[in-house]
Amino acid sequence: MISAPSGAGKTTLCRRVVAADKRLRESVSYTSRQPRRGERNNRDYTFVTADEFRKMASRGEFVEWAEVHGNLYGTSRKRLRDLLAKGFDVLLDIDTQGAAQFRRAFPDGVFIFILPPSREALRQRLEGRGANSKADMERRMGNAAREMKNYKNYDYVIVNDVLNDAVSGLRAIIESERLRTARVDRAWIRDNFFY
C-alpha cells in the first residue's frame, strides 16, 4: 500500500516496479474525476460518474474510498480479492484517508509513504503536468502539507529524489516483506522437510 502527496511520483514509481516483477500487480482504482491527457480507462483508473461511484460505495463494493482534491477514489473489493486469489502481491496507490481505512481492514498490509525531495520539487512536478489550475495547484500543495504529516503512520518511507534509487528502495521493501517468517508457507516446510 503506497501513499504520497499528488506529484510525489508514486504512479511512475509503482509502474516501474510492477513492470519488473511478475508476481506483482497494481490495483486499478475507481475515480469520479475526469481522465488526464494520456490516461486510459481501466489502465490508469476506472473512470465513473460521481453518482455511479456513490452507488458502488453504498453497495459496499470498495475496501476503502475517500474524497481527495474534490474527487472520489476507491479500491474495488472484488478486484483486490481476484488478484490475491491468483497469488499476486498487490500494489495499491491510496491516499492517506484510504490508507487508514485499509489498515483497519488489512492490519498485516505493508504501508509505504513516498515523499518528494522538497516542497519546491513537488510544486515543480505539479506545474510540469500542465493539468492543474492555479486554484487546484494551491489546494494540492495545501493537501500535500497535511498528507505528509501522516508519514509516521507508515511502515516505510521513501524519498523520491532519484527515481532509480526510489525504485530500488521499493523493490527491496517488497522482497524483504516476502521473506518474512510470518509469510512463509508452513505447510510446504512441514511437507518437504519434516515428513
C-alpha distance (Angstrom), angle and dihedral (degrees) to the residues before:
residue distance angle dihedral
M1 . . .
I2 3.77 . .
S3 3.79 129.1 .
A4 3.77 129.8 179.2
P5 3.76 138.8 151.5
S6 3.79 115.3 -90.6
G7 3.81 108.0 -81.0
A8 3.81 97.9 24.7
G9 3.81 90.4 114.5
K10 3.80 100.5 -110.3
T11 3.81 94.5 139.3
T12 3.80 92.9 54.0
L13 3.78 91.1 43.4
C14 3.82 93.4 49.2
R15 3.80 93.2 47.3
R16 3.80 92.1 51.7
V17 3.79 92.9 50.3
V18 3.81 94.7 44.9
A19 3.83 91.2 48.9
A20 3.82 89.8 56.0
D21 3.82 98.2 45.8
K22 3.83 122.1 64.8
R23 3.81 91.7 -167.4
L24 3.80 94.0 55.8
R25 3.80 129.3 80.4
E26 3.76 131.2 -179.3
S27 3.78 117.9 -130.0
V28 3.80 112.2 -127.2
S29 3.79 108.9 -135.5
Y30 3.77 126.9 -146.1
T31 3.80 117.7 -121.4
S32 3.78 139.2 179.3
R33 3.80 93.2 -148.7
Q34 3.77 124.2 103.3
P35 3.82 117.8 -100.0
R36 3.80 117.2 -98.3
R37 3.77 120.3 -130.0
G38 3.82 108.8 -68.5
E39 3.81 96.3 15.0
R40 3.79 117.6 127.7
N41 3.78 128.5 -152.6
N42 3.83 113.4 -105.8
R43 3.81 91.8 10.3
D44 3.80 103.2 64.7
Y45 3.81 97.3 14.0
T46 3.75 137.7 -26.6
F47 3.79 102.0 -109.4
V48 3.81 116.3 -146.5
T49 3.78 135.1 158.8
A50 3.79 119.0 -92.8
D51 3.81 88.4 -111.9
E52 3.83 92.4 53.3
F53 3.80 89.9 46.8
R54 3.80 93.2 51.7
K55 3.81 91.1 49.3
M56 3.81 90.2 52.0
A57 3.81 90.2 48.7
S58 3.80 92.0 49.9
R59 3.82 89.3 52.7
G60 3.82 90.0 53.8
E61 3.80 94.3 -114.3
F62 3.82 93.9 141.3
V63 3.80 128.1 74.4
E64 3.78 85.6 -156.3
W65 3.77 136.4 -6.6
A66 3.76 137.9 175.7
E67 3.77 144.4 170.8
V68 3.79 110.3 -108.9
H69 3.82 125.6 177.4
G70 3.81 88.7 -11.5
N71 3.82 94.9 -53.5
L72 3.80 133.3 97.9
Y73 3.82 121.5 -117.2
G74 3.79 128.9 179.3
T75 3.81 145.1 167.2
S76 3.79 116.0 -124.2
R77 3.79 112.3 -123.5
K78 3.84 91.1 -152.7
R79 3.81 95.1 49.5
L80 3.78 91.2 49.1
R81 3.82 93.0 48.6
D82 3.82 91.5 47.5
L83 3.82 92.8 52.6
L84 3.81 92.9 46.2
A85 3.82 91.3 47.0
K86 3.82 88.6 55.5
G87 3.81 89.3 56.1
F88 3.80 98.7 -107.3
D89 3.77 126.7 141.3
V90 3.79 105.6 -128.0
L91 3.78 126.2 -139.8
L92 3.79 111.7 -153.7
D93 3.79 123.6 -165.0
I94 3.81 103.2 -153.6
D95 3.80 134.1 158.7
T96 3.80 120.6 -120.0
Q97 3.84 93.8 -95.4
G98 3.79 91.3 53.8
A99 3.79 91.4 43.6
A100 3.80 90.9 58.9
Q101 3.83 89.9 51.8
F102 3.79 91.2 45.0
R103 3.82 92.8 51.1
R104 3.80 89.5 56.8
A105 3.83 90.9 51.6
F106 3.84 96.0 39.7
P107 3.82 109.0 25.1
D108 3.82 91.3 169.3
G109 3.80 92.4 57.8
V110 3.79 120.1 115.7
F111 3.80 113.5 -115.5
I112 3.82 120.5 -157.4
F113 3.80 127.4 -179.0
I114 3.81 121.5 -155.7
L115 3.80 117.2 -151.5
P116 3.79 126.4 -167.6
P117 3.82 114.9 -125.3
S118 3.82 90.8 -110.4
R119 3.79 144.1 -14.3
E120 3.81 89.2 -102.9
A121 3.81 92.0 52.8
L122 3.80 89.8 50.1
R123 3.81 91.2 52.6
Q124 3.81 91.1 48.3
R125 3.81 91.7 50.5
L126 3.80 92.0 50.3
E127 3.80 91.4 47.1
G128 3.80 89.8 48.2
R129 3.80 90.2 61.6
G130 3.79 89.6 65.4
A131 3.79 88.7 -155.1
N132 3.79 102.6 99.8
S133 3.80 128.1 85.4
K134 3.81 117.4 -135.8
A135 3.82 90.3 -103.1
D136 3.81 91.7 48.4
M137 3.80 90.2 47.8
E138 3.80 92.1 53.7
R139 3.81 91.2 46.5
R140 3.83 90.5 51.0
M141 3.82 92.1 48.5
G142 3.82 90.8 49.7
N143 3.79 91.3 47.4
A144 3.81 90.0 47.3
A145 3.80 91.1 57.1
R146 3.82 90.4 51.9
E147 3.82 93.9 43.6
M148 3.80 94.1 49.8
K149 3.80 90.4 58.7
N150 3.83 86.3 68.6
Y151 3.82 94.8 63.2
K152 3.82 89.9 103.0
N153 3.83 90.0 64.8
Y154 3.81 90.4 65.7
D155 3.80 131.1 83.8
Y156 3.81 95.1 -132.1
V157 3.81 138.3 20.0
I158 3.81 125.1 -154.5
V159 3.79 122.3 -171.7
N160 3.79 106.3 -145.1
D161 3.78 99.4 -148.2
V162 3.81 101.6 121.8
L163 3.81 107.3 29.9
N164 3.82 96.3 -147.5
D165 3.81 90.6 51.9
A166 3.80 91.1 48.9
V167 3.82 90.4 49.1
S168 3.82 90.2 50.7
G169 3.79 90.8 49.2
L170 3.79 93.3 50.3
R171 3.80 92.3 47.0
A172 3.81 89.9 50.2
I173 3.81 91.2 52.5
I174 3.81 92.1 49.6
E175 3.82 93.0 48.5
S176 3.79 94.2 46.2
E177 3.81 91.3 49.1
R178 3.81 90.2 51.8
L179 3.81 88.8 55.8
R180 3.80 96.6 52.8
T181 3.80 112.7 126.6
A182 3.80 90.7 -125.1
R183 3.81 90.3 59.8
V184 3.82 96.5 51.4
D185 3.80 115.8 111.4
R186 3.80 99.7 -112.9
A187 3.80 93.1 -170.4
W188 3.82 89.8 56.9
I189 3.82 91.0 51.2
R190 3.80 92.1 46.8
D191 3.82 93.8 47.4
N192 3.80 95.2 44.7
F193 3.77 102.0 39.6
F194 3.77 110.5 20.9
Y195 3.82 102.4 36.4
